């Protein structure tokens, strides 16, 4: 796979001071470079993830896609050139500005500027968020995902899938939408055909659901900043809301996205884009000023749900009724130590599936299906 992750995003705007306030106070990014015409922000151990520049036209964006090494960068350049795509080998000065070892630039079929790079530089100081958050889920998953509106869906899909090595996670035929992955993140890129071309939104995933909720409260306090209410997607399972940036795109602020197994995942055809719940305003945000589509997506069936994707550090094991227990959760009777199963990697214990009194039918308490109730069953 040529591309490994979304590495950085460049934004062109005249509103760099407004962006500085939004990025730090609302999103929780760390401002690391404050020049007269440019701002740079961190969200993890990388030197920068978001670059805001007022010297380019307002509609211009650049998307930094990471590859493994110099050989991979050269191979990608060769693949693009063989397909007739103009590739520019950028000078060392630009690589220094991007804090990477080397990079190339080229355009996708809709004219979006893409930069492929390798060797990102790390900061020598810890990440200090602009507001009190626990951090962003990045690392091998990249900085998040981007969603692009494209004029020719088939041409865009052929470009990203055939030349850059993206793989399909899921798709819709009638609405011509596709979600693509390059690592375990469910999608690092999504494209959908639309009369207006450009970037629709950027996802930032938080480590804590409370960080998302508090961000939601902050955004609601700023007039009409919230464009899509809190909700949960039916494909990547992200619990999120969308807010307007100082530019003409949105930021999705979320938690709990699912991962895919890159080696075994098979594309899934979706029957609806409607979320499990919430996300009021999403249809309008996608449509924008375009006329309503002929085939509106149906609502998901009532009762549709999926496991919560909880990562390490989000489980309070000491207060969970199954994990930290000395009594059976159905009847409240004490569970003898011999009936508790200890996990070697945890301090707390799990009960056996049925307490001793239930097995001997002396108490009448009902068995417990620990596979559906214990935290270990929630995806990590």
PyMOL commands that set and color helices and strands:
alter all, ss='L'
color gray80, all
select helices_A, chain A and resi 16-27+70-82+92-98+139-141+153-163+209-220+282-287+317-319+337-339+356-359+370-373+375-377
alter helices_A, ss='H'
color red, helices_A
select strands_A, chain A and resi 5-12+30-34+38-42+50-53+61-66+88-89+102-107+113-118+145-150+167-172+177-181+189-193+198-205+226-232+239-244+250-255+268-269+277-278+340-342+349-351
alter strands_A, ss='S'
color yellow, strands_A
deselect
rebuild
show_as cartoon
